[in-house]
Amino acid sequence: MTELLTRAEASKYKQTSLHSDVLAFVDELCRRTKLARRVDFGKSGEGQPLVALIVSDRGCFTPELARKQKKVVVMVEANIHAGEVEGKEALLALARDLTLTKLGKSLLDKLCLVLVPNFNPDGNDRISPNNRKLNLQDLEGQVNPEGGVGMRYTGEGWNLNRDNMKQEAPETRALAKLHQTWWPHVFIDCHTTDGSIHACDLTYDTSHSNEPLFAQLRAYNRTMLERVAKAVKKHGFDSFWYGNYKEEGNPTSGWHTYPALPRFGSHYRGLLGRIDVLLETYSYIDFPRRCAVMRAWLLELLRDAAKHAKAYRAVTEAEEERIIARGESPDVQQLVGINYGVATRDDKGALTFEYPAHAMPGDIAAVLSYDEASIAARRYPGKRKRTYRMPHYRTFVPTQSVSTPAGYLAPAELASRLEGHGIRFERLPTSQRFTVDSYRVARREETFSPDVATNVPPLGEAEVPQSQKPKPTRFETVLTVSPERSTREFPEGTLYVPTAQRAGTLAVYLLEPHSDDGFCRWQFLDKHITVGEFFPVHRVMQPAAAPRKAE
C-alpha cells in the first residue's frame, strides 16, 4: 500500500497543503483505519467544508461515548491563522502515526481526540510566497516553504483569533458549537509567532483572564505545561513561555505576554474553566524544524493527558462546579474582572487602550537567547547563546470588576448571540417585576479595533504585513456608566439569563456594559443605547423564580 504522506512531507517541505489536500488525507486515513472518523461541522465563509477528524478506539466517535468511557477529550485546532501552517501539517501526520502505527495504542484507550487540522480553509488557499515574508528588521514574517503559505485572515477578512467573543465569522460560530457539543477537557491551539529574538524553538502559554477566580485550574495548567516542556526537551527542542521583551532589543527589561482579552481563544476558553494550551512555533527557524517541534509538543501533550487522565477530568469538573456555584449563591466579594484596558488618548484626542501585564514579586523568566549584540542587530541566529533572567510580565490586574449576579435580564435580540456561546436563557412568559441593578449611561465613545478584520487582497496578491499597519476596519463602543438599583417591570419575551450554568462567568463578561470584550463593546446593542438612559441589560441580584417558557 502506498505510504500516506502530507503535502509537506511529499514535497520535502517545499509546499504546504491546500484544503483539498487536507480533505483527501483525512478521507484516506479514515478509509485505512477504524480508529478515525471524519465529521463535518460547518462551512467556511466561502463555502468550503470545515472538517474535524475524531481519533479514538472502541468506536468512541461521539461525546456521549467519550463521557461513558471516561476518556479525556482533547480538541486541537490548527491553521486558525492560515499563514501559520505547521500545526496543520504536524497534526495530520500525527493522526496518521497514532492510528496506522503502534504509537497511539496506549494513548487512545484514555483519550478521544477531536482534531481540526485546517480551521481557516479560505485563508489557507490564498497562498503566496510573499505572505509572512521574513523581515527581521521589523521582527516579523517567517522562513517560508518556497511554495508560500496562506494568509492571516479568512477569505471574508476576519481574524479568527480575535473573533471568539463577537463570533462574526461563520468559522468561529461553527467551532464554538463543536466545542459546546464535545466540551473538551483540553483545547490546544497551534500558531507560529515572530517577534523578539530568542533561541527557543517554540513558546507556549495558557489563559490569563481572571486568574484569581480560576486559581486552582491555572496552577494545574501551568504546572502541566512546564512538565510537558521538559518532556519535549528530550526531543531536542527548547521551549519557554510565550512573550516578547518588554523593551524591544533589551533582553533584561522583562518578558511580556499578550493581552488577557477573551477575544483571544485561549482566554475565552479559560473563562469556561477548561484546560487550555497555546503553542507558538518560532517563525525564524526553518519550516521542517517548525513542523517537528509542533509534532513533539502535540505528542507529549497527549501522553501527559493519557498519563494524568483522572486529574485532568477532576480539575475541570471541579472548576465547572465552582462556576455554577457562583451563580447559585452570589457573593458580592468574589469579583469577575471584565476590563483590563488602560485608557489613553492619541495626539488627536482619539480614545485608545493599552493592556499591560504586571510582574509579580519573584516571578522571574529565564529566557534562552543570544548575545546582546546579535539581539540589537536583529540577527538570527545570533553568535552566542545566553540565558537572561528578567521579570516575567504575565499577571493582569482588572481596571473594572463586578460580582456575579443571580442572572441578567436582556433584550430578546440577544437570543441568537447567547445561543452562539452555548449560554442558556429563558424568555419571560408574561411581564414580571424584578429588583435589579441597572446602569445609567454617562458617556459613549468609539475606539479603533486593530488586527480584528481587514480588506482581503485580490487572489494571488500578498496580504499587508502588520508592520505596515493595515487600516482598521472594525470599531468598538466604549461606555462610561453608573449603577442604580430599582424595582421595575420587564415585558413578556425579555430574556432571563441565569449565571448558575457552566458558561456563567462568560455570560458576565459578555453582558456587562463596561466589559472590554462584551456584546456592548462589539456594537451589538448600539441602537438601544442613549446617553442619560439605562443600558438595556440589567443585573438580577436575588435568585428569581424560573419562568416557565424555556429555550
C-alpha angles and dihedrals in degrees: 000000000000114000112255108236135175117236089253091055094043092050093045088248095304092117141030128223124273115219089257088057090051092051092047091050093048093048093048092048090052089050092053100046140036089212095076135058131181118231121186110209104178146316133279123242089268094046103261117142118260106220135197123191112213112206122187143109132250090045091289100162101133132065089238092058091044090056092044091051090045093235125162107245112220118188118194123192122193136178096025083145100040096208087064098073106158094093091053094052096040094047094052092048093046092050088054093049093047092054107030097041135041091262094099100040097103095032103053092055088066101030141058110199124206104191124189104185098176113027093164105046096160094052089042094060094050089085122175132161086226096059110106089358111188113264111165094176089065091033094237141112130037147246096277129205104253092250091060133232139256127265137272097246134054123259087265091051102255124142098222093200091061094045105074097102100036097036096201096149120077089224091059093049092049094050092046089056091048089050093049091049096050097029092200120211089217131031121192120195118196120211143150121228138196123186131101122027112256137140103245123114093212139008123208138194146165137211119311099179114118095352096173091053092051097033098138095048093045092050091051092046093051094047090049093051093050089048091052092046088060090051091050089051087069088063088060099259131123118217138176142168115297117263151101134239111282088228108033112242093016108100093188097053096087141277111263127195127206127276119290093231111139091222080086109081097232093055091043093056090044089063087057092058097244132134108260134189128192115196121192117181113205112257096209094066116080125275098252091051091048090054091047096051091046090052091049092052094047092049094048092046089054091047090051092049091051093046094048098032095134092051092047091054094044097050094049093044090051091050092050090052091052092051091052092045091056088061095043094051109023114209115196090204094058104082134198114211107228102168129039098167125119108208120228136168125231123222090276094051095254117150116249134164139223123199106205124191121211133218114234116220108275095012099129127175118213102202121190107220142131139277115298094247091059092047092049091049090047090234120161123226095024125217100253132020118233137170117230124199115211142148113289109228102201106115118099125204116200118234089204130026137175137191120249109261124209088254149321134251111217139172116271094245090072091066096097092045092052090047089053089062095043091248113155119225141164131219119232105247091204136008111288138186121236136175103232144173107233132185123232112210111236100171140006127200140160130231137188118261108209125203093009101105137359144186105263115232119235116275112283094025124106123248120252110267117241091241088065089058103230112226111270113250100179129060138191134222116231120197133193108207142175125208126241129178121219144147113239143152122259121204129245111278096034111139118245110201113192115205093210092097136093092263092045097116090047089052090056091052093048099045105043112099096221094048113127091222108026138114091274094050090053091054096246091131100038095118090056095051122095123167109247093024133091123279107247096240118075133193119235106208100187124052108265130214104266112250114240099231107077131181 
